[in-house]
Amino acid sequence: MNTAVTTYRRASDMACNEVPDGYVVYDPRREEVHYLNLTAAAVFELCDGEATSASIAQSLQVVFGLEHAPGDDVDGCLKALVAQGLITPVAHPSPAT
């Protein structure tokens, strides 16, 4: 059975500014300002259109020296970023096996 693979990409029209404790992101379409902590900023940065939830969690595990990949936390962060319009999920068909 083929299932879709979901990757995530940042919305292209956001204005991002790095601050000491994360990012300030301005969404001109909604005229909203979002404050991302360091972890959310890292997740946001990793949303390059190629990254899956699992690959983002693995990257954070390495970067932060965690014992386990923070899959559930990444899933929650991705859902919040999608809800805020900062990233977009992109479904890709799975390769045939």
VEXDREN-2710 file (C-alpha; in Angstrom, 1 decimal):
% VEXDREN-2710
k/r/px/py/pz
1/MET/0.0/0.0/0.0
2/ASN/1.3/3.4/-0.9
3/THR/0.9/6.2/1.6
4/ALA/1.7/9.9/1.1
5/VAL/4.8/11.4/2.7
6/THR/4.3/14.9/4.2
7/THR/7.1/17.4/4.2
8/TYR/6.9/21.0/5.4
9/ARG/8.0/24.3/3.9
10/ARG/8.1/27.8/5.3
11/ALA/5.7/30.4/3.9
12/SER/7.7/32.5/1.5
13/ASP/6.4/36.0/2.4
14/MET/7.3/36.0/6.1
15/ALA/9.7/38.6/7.5
16/CYS/12.0/36.8/10.0
17/ASN/14.2/38.5/12.5
18/GLU/16.5/36.6/14.8
19/VAL/16.4/37.7/18.5
20/PRO/18.4/36.2/21.4
21/ASP/15.6/33.8/22.4
22/GLY/14.3/32.8/19.0
23/TYR/12.6/34.5/16.1
24/VAL/10.1/37.3/15.6
25/VAL/8.2/36.5/12.4
26/TYR/5.9/38.9/10.7
27/ASP/3.0/37.6/8.5
28/PRO/2.1/40.5/6.1
29/ARG/-1.0/38.6/4.8
30/ARG/-2.6/38.4/8.2
31/GLU/-0.7/41.4/9.7
32/GLU/0.3/39.3/12.6
33/VAL/3.6/39.0/14.6
34/HIS/4.7/35.6/15.9
35/TYR/7.3/35.0/18.6
36/LEU/9.1/31.6/18.2
37/ASN/11.3/30.3/21.0
38/LEU/14.6/28.7/20.1
39/THR/13.1/25.2/19.6
40/ALA/10.2/26.5/17.4
41/ALA/12.7/28.6/15.5
42/ALA/14.8/25.6/14.8
43/VAL/11.8/23.6/13.6
44/PHE/10.7/26.6/11.4
45/GLU/14.2/26.8/9.9
46/LEU/14.2/23.0/9.1
47/CYS/11.0/23.3/7.1
48/ASP/12.7/23.5/3.7
49/GLY/10.1/21.6/1.7
50/GLU/12.2/18.4/2.0
51/ALA/12.0/17.7/5.7
52/THR/9.5/15.4/7.3
53/SER/8.4/15.4/10.9
54/ALA/10.7/12.5/11.6
55/SER/13.7/14.1/9.9
56/ILE/13.2/17.3/11.8
57/ALA/13.0/15.4/15.1
58/GLN/16.2/13.5/14.3
59/SER/18.0/16.8/13.5
60/LEU/16.9/18.3/16.8
61/GLN/18.1/15.2/18.6
62/VAL/21.5/15.7/17.1
63/VAL/21.7/19.5/17.6
64/PHE/20.5/19.5/21.2
65/GLY/22.2/16.2/22.2
66/LEU/19.0/14.5/23.2
67/GLU/18.8/10.8/24.1
68/HIS/15.7/10.3/22.0
69/ALA/14.3/12.2/19.0
70/PRO/11.5/14.5/20.2
71/GLY/8.9/13.2/17.7
72/ASP/5.7/14.1/19.7
73/ASP/7.0/17.6/20.5
74/VAL/8.0/18.2/16.9
75/ASP/4.5/17.1/15.7
76/GLY/2.9/19.5/18.1
77/CYS/5.1/22.4/17.0
78/LEU/4.5/21.6/13.3
79/LYS/0.7/21.6/13.9
80/ALA/1.0/25.0/15.7
81/LEU/3.1/26.5/12.9
82/VAL/0.7/25.2/10.3
83/ALA/-2.3/26.6/12.2
84/GLN/-0.5/30.0/12.4
85/GLY/0.1/30.0/8.6
86/LEU/3.9/30.0/9.0
87/ILE/4.5/26.7/7.3
88/THR/2.6/24.6/4.8
89/PRO/2.4/20.8/4.7
90/VAL/3.2/19.3/1.3
91/ALA/2.0/15.7/0.5
92/HIS/4.2/13.6/-1.8
93/PRO/3.2/10.2/-3.1
94/SER/5.3/7.4/-1.6
95/PRO/7.7/5.7/-3.9
96/ALA/6.3/2.4/-5.2
97/THR/7.7/-0.6/-3.4
END
